[in-house]
Amino acid sequence: MNFKELKNLYPEAVLTEYNTSGKQYIAFPYQDQWIQFERYQKSDTELALIQYALNQKPIPFKTKKMSKWHTFLVNGSFALPKEEGFYRIIQFEIIKKDAAFERGLWLKAFKSLFSGIEDTFFLTENKGILIQGKQPDLLSSEEMAGIIRTLDDDFSIKTVYYMGQYWPITAALPNIFKEEQHIFEAQKNQKTQVFDLPSVALHYYTAEAISQSPLMQQMKTQYVMDNELKELILAMWKSQGNISVAAKSLYIHRNTLQYRIDRFHETSGLSLRDMDDLLLCYLLTLD
């Protein structure tokens, strides 16, 4: 049985570069990789059936030495891969590819975009991370997005990235990485190919509270269900209250924008010229 056939039977199966067998995972060797399952999801009978289907036992065999960073961040090792320094974890996911895609060649090209690389590897068939030591003169998310689009075009793929913060290397880093993974999963469908914590923190940490608030839901229904009002609020938020910049982004005259702001104030009692009111209105636009 090949991996595709097994995946049809067990959608939770993932393909990894390393043998992750331990307390949390069990992994079966497959070609030059490993098929991984979470232990709690599988009974002994199911594991026996998987072993029979693959004709492989879930034990190490001729595997390359596992990365110290992988062991530290994913497998729960207490051994620090470095004694000191600040590092960030860049998460990536390949969300569209064709049959001709060469993963190893792409990973080599992706690594060439960065300096100070400590390690990079796939966690699953399509997801992976790059660990980078702290570097001066970093590219902005917008600049990085432009480079990434070119790389995607070269390989005929579509990808998405989370640019992690730099953190000191301590025993707390694996838990920080887990939270960054949750952020990446929750925010990767927000129509932004390359994002970081500052760009999504407000949405990530408030969206659930807003969705559970009857007060905020009522205000959302009253004030921002209209697409024109939503555009107005977002333009003012992105310009941080600068009317001239917001008007330019909306392709309307400054006086027209001021009229719409005044009309919204009369209806809602909220002034988009006031930063507290503007923040509240922006929160109402979050899905």
ChimeraX commands (.cxc) that place a marker at each C-alpha (Angstrom):
marker #1 position 0.00,0.00,0.00 radius 0.5
marker #1 position 1.36,3.44,-0.89 radius 0.5
marker #1 position 0.96,6.64,1.13 radius 0.5
marker #1 position -1.86,8.02,-1.04 radius 0.5
marker #1 position -3.92,4.87,-0.51 radius 0.5
marker #1 position -3.23,4.91,3.23 radius 0.5
marker #1 position -4.15,8.62,3.40 radius 0.5
marker #1 position -7.56,7.80,1.90 radius 0.5
marker #1 position -8.16,5.36,4.76 radius 0.5
marker #1 position -6.51,7.49,7.46 radius 0.5
marker #1 position -6.73,11.24,6.58 radius 0.5
marker #1 position -4.83,12.12,9.79 radius 0.5
marker #1 position -1.67,10.37,8.52 radius 0.5
marker #1 position 1.20,12.75,7.76 radius 0.5
marker #1 position 4.49,12.26,5.94 radius 0.5
marker #1 position 7.59,13.50,7.79 radius 0.5
marker #1 position 11.33,13.71,7.22 radius 0.5
marker #1 position 12.22,12.20,10.59 radius 0.5
marker #1 position 11.26,9.27,12.77 radius 0.5
marker #1 position 9.07,10.96,15.40 radius 0.5
marker #1 position 8.25,7.85,17.43 radius 0.5
marker #1 position 7.90,8.66,21.11 radius 0.5
marker #1 position 5.23,9.25,23.72 radius 0.5
marker #1 position 3.11,11.45,21.43 radius 0.5
marker #1 position 3.71,9.99,17.97 radius 0.5
marker #1 position 4.28,6.64,16.31 radius 0.5
marker #1 position 5.99,6.53,12.92 radius 0.5
marker #1 position 6.30,3.83,10.24 radius 0.5
marker #1 position 9.21,3.91,7.77 radius 0.5
marker #1 position 8.08,4.67,4.23 radius 0.5
marker #1 position 10.60,4.91,1.38 radius 0.5
marker #1 position 13.08,7.55,2.63 radius 0.5
marker #1 position 10.52,9.21,4.95 radius 0.5
marker #1 position 8.12,8.32,7.77 radius 0.5
marker #1 position 4.35,8.05,8.04 radius 0.5
marker #1 position 3.32,9.55,11.38 radius 0.5
marker #1 position 0.24,9.13,13.59 radius 0.5
marker #1 position -0.63,10.52,17.00 radius 0.5
marker #1 position -0.66,7.58,19.41 radius 0.5
marker #1 position -3.89,8.52,21.20 radius 0.5
marker #1 position -5.80,8.40,17.88 radius 0.5
marker #1 position -5.02,4.75,17.18 radius 0.5
marker #1 position -5.89,1.51,18.95 radius 0.5
marker #1 position -3.47,-1.41,19.03 radius 0.5
marker #1 position -5.65,-3.17,16.45 radius 0.5
marker #1 position -5.51,-0.23,14.04 radius 0.5
marker #1 position -1.74,0.04,14.43 radius 0.5
marker #1 position -1.41,-3.66,13.68 radius 0.5
marker #1 position -3.49,-3.23,10.51 radius 0.5
marker #1 position -1.39,-0.26,9.39 radius 0.5
marker #1 position 1.77,-2.25,10.03 radius 0.5
marker #1 position 0.39,-5.14,7.95 radius 0.5
marker #1 position -0.69,-2.82,5.11 radius 0.5
marker #1 position 2.71,-1.14,4.92 radius 0.5
marker #1 position 4.65,-4.30,5.69 radius 0.5
marker #1 position 6.77,-2.20,8.04 radius 0.5
marker #1 position 7.19,-2.17,11.79 radius 0.5
marker #1 position 7.11,1.19,13.62 radius 0.5
marker #1 position 10.80,1.04,14.60 radius 0.5
marker #1 position 13.83,3.01,13.39 radius 0.5
marker #1 position 15.74,1.72,10.38 radius 0.5
marker #1 position 18.50,3.39,8.38 radius 0.5
marker #1 position 17.20,6.82,9.20 radius 0.5
marker #1 position 19.23,9.96,9.08 radius 0.5
marker #1 position 20.12,11.53,12.41 radius 0.5
marker #1 position 17.32,13.71,13.68 radius 0.5
marker #1 position 17.99,17.45,13.80 radius 0.5
marker #1 position 18.72,18.88,17.26 radius 0.5
marker #1 position 16.23,21.65,16.49 radius 0.5
marker #1 position 13.56,19.11,15.52 radius 0.5
marker #1 position 14.16,17.15,18.72 radius 0.5
marker #1 position 14.00,20.34,20.80 radius 0.5
marker #1 position 10.99,22.03,19.20 radius 0.5
marker #1 position 8.84,19.03,18.25 radius 0.5
marker #1 position 9.85,16.01,20.35 radius 0.5
marker #1 position 10.09,17.73,23.73 radius 0.5
marker #1 position 13.83,17.32,24.34 radius 0.5
marker #1 position 15.22,19.48,27.15 radius 0.5
marker #1 position 18.60,19.78,25.43 radius 0.5
marker #1 position 19.07,23.22,23.86 radius 0.5
marker #1 position 20.39,23.05,20.29 radius 0.5
marker #1 position 22.41,26.23,20.95 radius 0.5
marker #1 position 23.85,27.67,24.14 radius 0.5
marker #1 position 22.75,31.25,23.51 radius 0.5
marker #1 position 21.41,33.67,20.94 radius 0.5
marker #1 position 18.13,34.89,19.49 radius 0.5
marker #1 position 16.29,32.92,16.83 radius 0.5
marker #1 position 13.07,33.12,14.86 radius 0.5
marker #1 position 11.03,30.32,13.33 radius 0.5
marker #1 position 9.64,30.91,9.85 radius 0.5
marker #1 position 6.75,28.55,9.15 radius 0.5
marker #1 position 5.77,27.67,5.62 radius 0.5
marker #1 position 3.07,25.60,3.95 radius 0.5
marker #1 position 2.79,24.53,0.32 radius 0.5
marker #1 position -0.93,24.77,-0.38 radius 0.5
marker #1 position -0.89,24.11,-4.12 radius 0.5
marker #1 position 1.54,22.10,-6.26 radius 0.5
marker #1 position 1.55,19.80,-9.27 radius 0.5
marker #1 position 2.88,16.28,-9.75 radius 0.5
marker #1 position 6.19,17.57,-11.14 radius 0.5
marker #1 position 7.02,19.56,-8.00 radius 0.5
marker #1 position 10.50,18.78,-6.60 radius 0.5
marker #1 position 10.38,19.44,-2.87 radius 0.5
marker #1 position 14.11,19.18,-2.22 radius 0.5
marker #1 position 14.97,21.58,-5.04 radius 0.5
marker #1 position 12.38,24.08,-3.83 radius 0.5
marker #1 position 13.63,23.89,-0.24 radius 0.5
marker #1 position 17.17,24.62,-1.42 radius 0.5
marker #1 position 15.96,27.67,-3.35 radius 0.5
marker #1 position 13.87,28.86,-0.39 radius 0.5
marker #1 position 16.84,28.57,1.98 radius 0.5
marker #1 position 18.94,30.71,-0.36 radius 0.5
marker #1 position 16.69,33.70,0.42 radius 0.5
marker #1 position 18.00,33.89,4.00 radius 0.5
marker #1 position 21.27,34.28,5.85 radius 0.5
marker #1 position 22.09,32.93,9.30 radius 0.5
marker #1 position 20.10,29.72,8.81 radius 0.5
marker #1 position 20.40,27.25,11.67 radius 0.5
marker #1 position 18.18,24.53,10.24 radius 0.5
marker #1 position 15.21,23.92,7.98 radius 0.5
marker #1 position 13.03,20.85,7.51 radius 0.5
marker #1 position 9.54,19.61,6.71 radius 0.5
marker #1 position 7.27,18.66,9.61 radius 0.5
marker #1 position 4.65,17.07,7.35 radius 0.5
marker #1 position 4.31,16.47,3.64 radius 0.5
marker #1 position 3.55,20.14,2.95 radius 0.5
marker #1 position 4.47,22.06,6.12 radius 0.5
marker #1 position 7.89,22.95,7.45 radius 0.5
marker #1 position 9.99,25.49,9.31 radius 0.5
marker #1 position 13.19,27.47,8.87 radius 0.5
marker #1 position 15.15,28.56,11.95 radius 0.5
marker #1 position 17.17,31.73,11.53 radius 0.5
marker #1 position 19.64,33.40,13.86 radius 0.5
marker #1 position 19.12,37.11,14.46 radius 0.5
marker #1 position 20.14,39.20,11.47 radius 0.5
marker #1 position 20.41,42.96,10.84 radius 0.5
marker #1 position 18.57,44.75,8.04 radius 0.5
marker #1 position 15.67,42.33,7.68 radius 0.5
marker #1 position 13.36,42.51,4.69 radius 0.5
marker #1 position 9.85,43.75,5.41 radius 0.5
marker #1 position 6.88,41.40,4.99 radius 0.5
marker #1 position 5.94,43.26,1.79 radius 0.5
marker #1 position 9.44,42.88,0.34 radius 0.5
marker #1 position 9.54,39.21,1.33 radius 0.5
marker #1 position 6.11,38.65,-0.25 radius 0.5
marker #1 position 7.39,40.00,-3.57 radius 0.5
marker #1 position 10.35,37.59,-3.54 radius 0.5
marker #1 position 8.13,34.69,-2.52 radius 0.5
marker #1 position 5.71,35.33,-5.38 radius 0.5
marker #1 position 8.60,35.10,-7.83 radius 0.5
marker #1 position 9.75,31.83,-6.26 radius 0.5
marker #1 position 6.21,30.44,-6.40 radius 0.5
marker #1 position 6.01,31.31,-10.10 radius 0.5
marker #1 position 9.33,29.59,-10.77 radius 0.5
marker #1 position 8.08,26.34,-9.18 radius 0.5
marker #1 position 4.39,26.66,-10.20 radius 0.5
marker #1 position 3.23,26.40,-6.59 radius 0.5
marker #1 position 1.32,28.45,-4.02 radius 0.5
marker #1 position 2.66,28.96,-0.51 radius 0.5
marker #1 position 1.93,30.84,2.72 radius 0.5
marker #1 position 4.34,31.93,5.48 radius 0.5
marker #1 position 4.43,33.07,9.08 radius 0.5
marker #1 position 7.50,35.14,9.97 radius 0.5
marker #1 position 8.09,34.47,13.66 radius 0.5
marker #1 position 9.51,36.92,16.18 radius 0.5
marker #1 position 13.09,36.59,17.41 radius 0.5
marker #1 position 13.22,34.85,20.79 radius 0.5
marker #1 position 16.06,33.99,23.16 radius 0.5
marker #1 position 16.88,30.32,23.16 radius 0.5
marker #1 position 15.51,29.00,26.44 radius 0.5
marker #1 position 13.42,26.05,27.61 radius 0.5
marker #1 position 10.32,28.20,26.93 radius 0.5
marker #1 position 10.91,28.28,23.15 radius 0.5
marker #1 position 9.03,25.02,22.29 radius 0.5
marker #1 position 5.86,26.36,23.96 radius 0.5
marker #1 position 6.26,29.68,22.14 radius 0.5
marker #1 position 6.64,27.74,18.89 radius 0.5
marker #1 position 3.43,25.82,19.60 radius 0.5
marker #1 position 1.54,29.09,20.04 radius 0.5
marker #1 position 3.06,30.45,16.83 radius 0.5
marker #1 position 1.84,27.27,15.10 radius 0.5
marker #1 position -1.69,27.94,16.37 radius 0.5
marker #1 position -1.46,31.55,15.11 radius 0.5
marker #1 position -0.28,30.34,11.71 radius 0.5
marker #1 position -3.11,27.82,11.41 radius 0.5
marker #1 position -5.75,30.33,12.51 radius 0.5
marker #1 position -4.59,33.21,10.32 radius 0.5
marker #1 position -3.19,31.61,7.16 radius 0.5
marker #1 position -6.45,32.04,5.25 radius 0.5
marker #1 position -6.66,35.82,5.70 radius 0.5
marker #1 position -5.63,36.57,2.07 radius 0.5
marker #1 position -2.08,37.52,3.08 radius 0.5
marker #1 position 0.71,35.31,1.82 radius 0.5
marker #1 position 3.41,36.49,4.23 radius 0.5
marker #1 position 2.42,37.68,7.71 radius 0.5
marker #1 position 3.82,38.13,11.20 radius 0.5
marker #1 position 2.58,38.62,14.76 radius 0.5
marker #1 position 2.11,42.44,14.64 radius 0.5
marker #1 position -0.06,42.15,11.52 radius 0.5
marker #1 position -2.45,39.53,12.96 radius 0.5
marker #1 position -2.23,39.82,16.75 radius 0.5
marker #1 position -5.28,42.04,17.13 radius 0.5
marker #1 position -7.41,39.73,15.02 radius 0.5
marker #1 position -6.08,36.50,16.54 radius 0.5
marker #1 position -6.45,37.51,20.18 radius 0.5
marker #1 position -9.81,39.29,19.91 radius 0.5
marker #1 position -11.81,37.48,17.20 radius 0.5
marker #1 position -13.15,34.74,19.48 radius 0.5
marker #1 position -14.12,37.17,22.26 radius 0.5
marker #1 position -15.93,39.40,19.76 radius 0.5
marker #1 position -17.80,36.44,18.24 radius 0.5
marker #1 position -19.06,35.46,21.70 radius 0.5
marker #1 position -20.17,38.97,22.72 radius 0.5
marker #1 position -23.88,39.79,22.15 radius 0.5
marker #1 position -23.03,43.49,22.52 radius 0.5
marker #1 position -20.33,43.43,19.82 radius 0.5
marker #1 position -22.46,41.29,17.52 radius 0.5
marker #1 position -25.33,43.76,17.80 radius 0.5
marker #1 position -23.00,46.67,16.99 radius 0.5
marker #1 position -21.56,44.72,14.05 radius 0.5
marker #1 position -25.07,44.14,12.69 radius 0.5
marker #1 position -26.03,47.80,13.11 radius 0.5
marker #1 position -22.91,49.52,11.86 radius 0.5
marker #1 position -20.61,47.45,9.67 radius 0.5
marker #1 position -22.75,45.02,7.68 radius 0.5
marker #1 position -22.76,47.57,4.87 radius 0.5
marker #1 position -19.74,47.02,2.57 radius 0.5
marker #1 position -19.25,50.74,1.98 radius 0.5
marker #1 position -19.02,51.42,5.71 radius 0.5
marker #1 position -16.64,48.50,6.18 radius 0.5
marker #1 position -14.38,49.87,3.43 radius 0.5
marker #1 position -14.49,53.28,5.07 radius 0.5
marker #1 position -13.51,51.93,8.48 radius 0.5
marker #1 position -10.69,49.78,7.09 radius 0.5
marker #1 position -9.30,52.68,5.06 radius 0.5
marker #1 position -9.28,54.95,8.11 radius 0.5
marker #1 position -7.71,52.22,10.24 radius 0.5
marker #1 position -4.93,51.48,7.75 radius 0.5
marker #1 position -4.15,55.18,7.47 radius 0.5
marker #1 position -4.32,55.53,11.27 radius 0.5
marker #1 position -6.91,58.27,11.00 radius 0.5
marker #1 position -5.21,60.26,8.22 radius 0.5
marker #1 position -8.14,61.48,6.10 radius 0.5
marker #1 position -6.04,62.45,3.07 radius 0.5
marker #1 position -4.33,59.04,2.91 radius 0.5
marker #1 position -7.62,57.20,3.46 radius 0.5
marker #1 position -9.37,59.21,0.73 radius 0.5
marker #1 position -6.56,58.42,-1.71 radius 0.5
marker #1 position -6.81,54.68,-0.95 radius 0.5
marker #1 position -10.57,54.80,-1.58 radius 0.5
marker #1 position -10.15,56.87,-4.78 radius 0.5
marker #1 position -12.52,59.55,-3.53 radius 0.5
marker #1 position -12.16,63.26,-2.75 radius 0.5
marker #1 position -11.19,64.25,0.78 radius 0.5
marker #1 position -14.43,66.21,1.18 radius 0.5
marker #1 position -16.46,63.16,0.16 radius 0.5
marker #1 position -14.71,61.10,2.81 radius 0.5
marker #1 position -15.30,63.74,5.48 radius 0.5
marker #1 position -19.00,63.75,4.57 radius 0.5
marker #1 position -19.20,59.95,4.97 radius 0.5
marker #1 position -17.37,60.13,8.32 radius 0.5
marker #1 position -19.79,62.78,9.58 radius 0.5
marker #1 position -22.80,60.78,8.36 radius 0.5
marker #1 position -21.52,57.65,10.14 radius 0.5
marker #1 position -20.99,59.70,13.33 radius 0.5
marker #1 position -24.57,60.94,13.22 radius 0.5
marker #1 position -25.90,57.39,12.79 radius 0.5
marker #1 position -23.70,55.53,15.28 radius 0.5
marker #1 position -22.36,58.14,17.69 radius 0.5
marker #1 position -18.84,56.89,16.84 radius 0.5
marker #1 position -16.25,59.22,15.34 radius 0.5
marker #1 position -13.68,57.69,13.01 radius 0.5
marker #1 position -11.48,60.72,13.75 radius 0.5
marker #1 position -11.12,59.52,17.35 radius 0.5
marker #1 position -8.60,56.67,17.68 radius 0.5
marker #1 position -10.53,54.90,20.45 radius 0.5
marker #1 position -13.72,54.95,18.39 radius 0.5
marker #1 position -11.78,53.92,15.28 radius 0.5
marker #1 position -10.26,50.95,17.10 radius 0.5
marker #1 position -13.70,49.81,18.27 radius 0.5
marker #1 position -15.07,50.09,14.74 radius 0.5
marker #1 position -12.11,48.18,13.34 radius 0.5
marker #1 position -12.75,45.35,15.82 radius 0.5
marker #1 position -16.32,45.18,14.51 radius 0.5
marker #1 position -14.99,44.43,11.01 radius 0.5
marker #1 position -13.07,41.34,12.13 radius 0.5
marker #1 position -14.58,38.02,11.03 radius 0.5
marker link #1:1,2 radius 0.2
marker link #1:2,3 radius 0.2
marker link #1:3,4 radius 0.2
marker link #1:4,5 radius 0.2
marker link #1:5,6 radius 0.2
marker link #1:6,7 radius 0.2
marker link #1:7,8 radius 0.2
marker link #1:8,9 radius 0.2
marker link #1:9,10 radius 0.2
marker link #1:10,11 radius 0.2
marker link #1:11,12 radius 0.2
marker link #1:12,13 radius 0.2
marker link #1:13,14 radius 0.2
marker link #1:14,15 radius 0.2
marker link #1:15,16 radius 0.2
marker link #1:16,17 radius 0.2
marker link #1:17,18 radius 0.2
marker link #1:18,19 radius 0.2
marker link #1:19,20 radius 0.2
marker link #1:20,21 radius 0.2
marker link #1:21,22 radius 0.2
marker link #1:22,23 radius 0.2
marker link #1:23,24 radius 0.2
marker link #1:24,25 radius 0.2
marker link #1:25,26 radius 0.2
marker link #1:26,27 radius 0.2
marker link #1:27,28 radius 0.2
marker link #1:28,29 radius 0.2
marker link #1:29,30 radius 0.2
marker link #1:30,31 radius 0.2
marker link #1:31,32 radius 0.2
marker link #1:32,33 radius 0.2
marker link #1:33,34 radius 0.2
marker link #1:34,35 radius 0.2
marker link #1:35,36 radius 0.2
marker link #1:36,37 radius 0.2
marker link #1:37,38 radius 0.2
marker link #1:38,39 radius 0.2
marker link #1:39,40 radius 0.2
marker link #1:40,41 radius 0.2
marker link #1:41,42 radius 0.2
marker link #1:42,43 radius 0.2
marker link #1:43,44 radius 0.2
marker link #1:44,45 radius 0.2
marker link #1:45,46 radius 0.2
marker link #1:46,47 radius 0.2
marker link #1:47,48 radius 0.2
marker link #1:48,49 radius 0.2
marker link #1:49,50 radius 0.2
marker link #1:50,51 radius 0.2
marker link #1:51,52 radius 0.2
marker link #1:52,53 radius 0.2
marker link #1:53,54 radius 0.2
marker link #1:54,55 radius 0.2
marker link #1:55,56 radius 0.2
marker link #1:56,57 radius 0.2
marker link #1:57,58 radius 0.2
marker link #1:58,59 radius 0.2
marker link #1:59,60 radius 0.2
marker link #1:60,61 radius 0.2
marker link #1:61,62 radius 0.2
marker link #1:62,63 radius 0.2
marker link #1:63,64 radius 0.2
marker link #1:64,65 radius 0.2
marker link #1:65,66 radius 0.2
marker link #1:66,67 radius 0.2
marker link #1:67,68 radius 0.2
marker link #1:68,69 radius 0.2
marker link #1:69,70 radius 0.2
marker link #1:70,71 radius 0.2
marker link #1:71,72 radius 0.2
marker link #1:72,73 radius 0.2
marker link #1:73,74 radius 0.2
marker link #1:74,75 radius 0.2
marker link #1:75,76 radius 0.2
marker link #1:76,77 radius 0.2
marker link #1:77,78 radius 0.2
marker link #1:78,79 radius 0.2
marker link #1:79,80 radius 0.2
marker link #1:80,81 radius 0.2
marker link #1:81,82 radius 0.2
marker link #1:82,83 radius 0.2
marker link #1:83,84 radius 0.2
marker link #1:84,85 radius 0.2
marker link #1:85,86 radius 0.2
marker link #1:86,87 radius 0.2
marker link #1:87,88 radius 0.2
marker link #1:88,89 radius 0.2
marker link #1:89,90 radius 0.2
marker link #1:90,91 radius 0.2
marker link #1:91,92 radius 0.2
marker link #1:92,93 radius 0.2
marker link #1:93,94 radius 0.2
marker link #1:94,95 radius 0.2
marker link #1:95,96 radius 0.2
marker link #1:96,97 radius 0.2
marker link #1:97,98 radius 0.2
marker link #1:98,99 radius 0.2
marker link #1:99,100 radius 0.2
marker link #1:100,101 radius 0.2
marker link #1:101,102 radius 0.2
marker link #1:102,103 radius 0.2
marker link #1:103,104 radius 0.2
marker link #1:104,105 radius 0.2
marker link #1:105,106 radius 0.2
marker link #1:106,107 radius 0.2
marker link #1:107,108 radius 0.2
marker link #1:108,109 radius 0.2
marker link #1:109,110 radius 0.2
marker link #1:110,111 radius 0.2
marker link #1:111,112 radius 0.2
marker link #1:112,113 radius 0.2
marker link #1:113,114 radius 0.2
marker link #1:114,115 radius 0.2
marker link #1:115,116 radius 0.2
marker link #1:116,117 radius 0.2
marker link #1:117,118 radius 0.2
marker link #1:118,119 radius 0.2
marker link #1:119,120 radius 0.2
marker link #1:120,121 radius 0.2
marker link #1:121,122 radius 0.2
marker link #1:122,123 radius 0.2
marker link #1:123,124 radius 0.2
marker link #1:124,125 radius 0.2
marker link #1:125,126 radius 0.2
marker link #1:126,127 radius 0.2
marker link #1:127,128 radius 0.2
marker link #1:128,129 radius 0.2
marker link #1:129,130 radius 0.2
marker link #1:130,131 radius 0.2
marker link #1:131,132 radius 0.2
marker link #1:132,133 radius 0.2
marker link #1:133,134 radius 0.2
marker link #1:134,135 radius 0.2
marker link #1:135,136 radius 0.2
marker link #1:136,137 radius 0.2
marker link #1:137,138 radius 0.2
marker link #1:138,139 radius 0.2
marker link #1:139,140 radius 0.2
marker link #1:140,141 radius 0.2
marker link #1:141,142 radius 0.2
marker link #1:142,143 radius 0.2
marker link #1:143,144 radius 0.2
marker link #1:144,145 radius 0.2
marker link #1:145,146 radius 0.2
marker link #1:146,147 radius 0.2
marker link #1:147,148 radius 0.2
marker link #1:148,149 radius 0.2
marker link #1:149,150 radius 0.2
marker link #1:150,151 radius 0.2
marker link #1:151,152 radius 0.2
marker link #1:152,153 radius 0.2
marker link #1:153,154 radius 0.2
marker link #1:154,155 radius 0.2
marker link #1:155,156 radius 0.2
marker link #1:156,157 radius 0.2
marker link #1:157,158 radius 0.2
marker link #1:158,159 radius 0.2
marker link #1:159,160 radius 0.2
marker link #1:160,161 radius 0.2
marker link #1:161,162 radius 0.2
marker link #1:162,163 radius 0.2
marker link #1:163,164 radius 0.2
marker link #1:164,165 radius 0.2
marker link #1:165,166 radius 0.2
marker link #1:166,167 radius 0.2
marker link #1:167,168 radius 0.2
marker link #1:168,169 radius 0.2
marker link #1:169,170 radius 0.2
marker link #1:170,171 radius 0.2
marker link #1:171,172 radius 0.2
marker link #1:172,173 radius 0.2
marker link #1:173,174 radius 0.2
marker link #1:174,175 radius 0.2
marker link #1:175,176 radius 0.2
marker link #1:176,177 radius 0.2
marker link #1:177,178 radius 0.2
marker link #1:178,179 radius 0.2
marker link #1:179,180 radius 0.2
marker link #1:180,181 radius 0.2
marker link #1:181,182 radius 0.2
marker link #1:182,183 radius 0.2
marker link #1:183,184 radius 0.2
marker link #1:184,185 radius 0.2
marker link #1:185,186 radius 0.2
marker link #1:186,187 radius 0.2
marker link #1:187,188 radius 0.2
marker link #1:188,189 radius 0.2
marker link #1:189,190 radius 0.2
marker link #1:190,191 radius 0.2
marker link #1:191,192 radius 0.2
marker link #1:192,193 radius 0.2
marker link #1:193,194 radius 0.2
marker link #1:194,195 radius 0.2
marker link #1:195,196 radius 0.2
marker link #1:196,197 radius 0.2
marker link #1:197,198 radius 0.2
marker link #1:198,199 radius 0.2
marker link #1:199,200 radius 0.2
marker link #1:200,201 radius 0.2
marker link #1:201,202 radius 0.2
marker link #1:202,203 radius 0.2
marker link #1:203,204 radius 0.2
marker link #1:204,205 radius 0.2
marker link #1:205,206 radius 0.2
marker link #1:206,207 radius 0.2
marker link #1:207,208 radius 0.2
marker link #1:208,209 radius 0.2
marker link #1:209,210 radius 0.2
marker link #1:210,211 radius 0.2
marker link #1:211,212 radius 0.2
marker link #1:212,213 radius 0.2
marker link #1:213,214 radius 0.2
marker link #1:214,215 radius 0.2
marker link #1:215,216 radius 0.2
marker link #1:216,217 radius 0.2
marker link #1:217,218 radius 0.2
marker link #1:218,219 radius 0.2
marker link #1:219,220 radius 0.2
marker link #1:220,221 radius 0.2
marker link #1:221,222 radius 0.2
marker link #1:222,223 radius 0.2
marker link #1:223,224 radius 0.2
marker link #1:224,225 radius 0.2
marker link #1:225,226 radius 0.2
marker link #1:226,227 radius 0.2
marker link #1:227,228 radius 0.2
marker link #1:228,229 radius 0.2
marker link #1:229,230 radius 0.2
marker link #1:230,231 radius 0.2
marker link #1:231,232 radius 0.2
marker link #1:232,233 radius 0.2
marker link #1:233,234 radius 0.2
marker link #1:234,235 radius 0.2
marker link #1:235,236 radius 0.2
marker link #1:236,237 radius 0.2
marker link #1:237,238 radius 0.2
marker link #1:238,239 radius 0.2
marker link #1:239,240 radius 0.2
marker link #1:240,241 radius 0.2
marker link #1:241,242 radius 0.2
marker link #1:242,243 radius 0.2
marker link #1:243,244 radius 0.2
marker link #1:244,245 radius 0.2
marker link #1:245,246 radius 0.2
marker link #1:246,247 radius 0.2
marker link #1:247,248 radius 0.2
marker link #1:248,249 radius 0.2
marker link #1:249,250 radius 0.2
marker link #1:250,251 radius 0.2
marker link #1:251,252 radius 0.2
marker link #1:252,253 radius 0.2
marker link #1:253,254 radius 0.2
marker link #1:254,255 radius 0.2
marker link #1:255,256 radius 0.2
marker link #1:256,257 radius 0.2
marker link #1:257,258 radius 0.2
marker link #1:258,259 radius 0.2
marker link #1:259,260 radius 0.2
marker link #1:260,261 radius 0.2
marker link #1:261,262 radius 0.2
marker link #1:262,263 radius 0.2
marker link #1:263,264 radius 0.2
marker link #1:264,265 radius 0.2
marker link #1:265,266 radius 0.2
marker link #1:266,267 radius 0.2
marker link #1:267,268 radius 0.2
marker link #1:268,269 radius 0.2
marker link #1:269,270 radius 0.2
marker link #1:270,271 radius 0.2
marker link #1:271,272 radius 0.2
marker link #1:272,273 radius 0.2
marker link #1:273,274 radius 0.2
marker link #1:274,275 radius 0.2
marker link #1:275,276 radius 0.2
marker link #1:276,277 radius 0.2
marker link #1:277,278 radius 0.2
marker link #1:278,279 radius 0.2
marker link #1:279,280 radius 0.2
marker link #1:280,281 radius 0.2
marker link #1:281,282 radius 0.2
marker link #1:282,283 radius 0.2
marker link #1:283,284 radius 0.2
marker link #1:284,285 radius 0.2
marker link #1:285,286 radius 0.2
marker link #1:286,287 radius 0.2
view
